[in-house]
Amino acid sequence: MSLPTLERTTSRASGSTRVRPTRPVIAPELRIADNPAASVLRAATGGPVSRDNAARATGLSIATVNRQVSALLAAGLLRERPDLTAAGAVGRPRVPFEIDHEGYLTLGIHIGAVSTKIVAADLRGRILGGLAIATPQTGQDFATNTVARSAKAFLQRWHRRKPLWAGVAIGGRVDPLTGVVDHPKLQWQGAPVGAVLGEVLELPISVAPHVEAMAGSELLLPTGETRDRNHEHGSSLYFYVRETAGIAVTLDGRVHTPSNGPGSIAHLPTGSDVECFCGRRGCLEVTVGDRALHARAVGRGIIAAHHGTSGSTIADLYRAAAAGSEPARELLAERATILGHTVAMVRDMLNPDRVILGGQAFTGYRPAVAHVARAFNQGSTLPATDIRISGFGGKVQEFAAVVTSLSVLYADPLAAIRKLA
């Protein structure tokens, strides 16, 4: 498959090469929107709903709901369900409506430090199917083109649905207006992720920092067990750990997106003796990250360092612990304790109304959760708070990509459809 030729401009000051996108890169909207069309669409994400119930759920008048339903039907985002009309009901306003979850899809891509997940989702945010590929480690141009080609080939499987949008969730620093990414762990600098993928996929595209997108999925997607209407008010701390570690904060139904990019907790001190590439010891990410923990498990002889194309992984450590290995259990309990103390420290600094823990460091080995909870309770000096594990479990990365692909449609559906046109 030939790739498009993108127009390149060179900055005299930096000598860097930028790719000018010929497909629109549109900043994600990681918030609960309050405009009437967004409110009515959100009321329909959980399944068929009557106009009366939609009015009660949104606080809008019946006349406003009727107008928005008519506009969203015309735009093709909603469909009516006359088969569900209550017996004896008269007139079209009595016909329930729902999101059209069969005619369209969005494409979500999570580019991780080790693996990349590509998924298709319907307009309710439910994943229809997906695949995983190894994230190429041979330079940003090759990597972005490889991911783009893989996503294009995957998209062609869904020829019966019309793709509307693509979303990319990725670590590092993201310019949401241009889709340009700096990812130190992958050694990417000024990578034109949005431009390349938007052009290859021939779709409008949004690019978001992945932990902010994970926090957005808790707000916007009805499929998460942790989602409740209280998230629309007050503040939440989202704490993520897998290969990388990061946090995001939501305030009154909006993910806080600092203009200078997300903050970092990678080098918070943990008291461990693990050496970090920064020259210090005990930094959080090299102490609790999956690859670092796996390396320690191999170094201590807890699991074997298999050779060949696959090698051993963190899953081998989880299996060893489940099979009764005390050294494996102790290592995982040690990580969980460090995580609990660190979450408590960050929680005490920010004092959010609720805390959500996401990532396979929390969900990959469930017995460790008790150690996290104990260390959190011991480490926090504030009164007890609402703390829970993300309902997306081991698929937080995929749903971060899904919400990035849906957020603009959810924030202002009629304006998004106009952009598509």
Buried (B, 14 or more C-beta within 10 A) or exposed (E): EEEBEBEEEEEEEEEEEBBEBEBBBBBBBBBBBEBBBBBBBBBBBBEBBBBEEBBBBBEBEEEBBBBBBEBBBEBEBBBBBEEBBEEEEEEEBBBBBBBBBEBBBBBBBBBBBBEBBBBBBBBBBBBBEBBBBEBBEEEBBEBBBBBBBBBBEBBEEBEEBEBBBBBBBBBBBBBBEBBBBBBBBBEBBBBBBBBBBBBBBBBBBBBBBBBBBBBBBBBBBEBBEBBEEEBBEBBBBBBBBBBBBBBBBBBEBBBBBEEEBBEBBBBBEBEBEBEBEEEEBBBBBBBBBBBBBBBBBBEEEBBEEEEEEEEBBBBBBBBBBEEEBEBBBEBBBBBBBBBBBBBBBBBEEEEBBBBBBBBBBBBBBEEBBEBBBBBBEEBBEEEEBBBEBBBBBEBBBBBBBBBBBBBBBBBBBBBBBEEBE
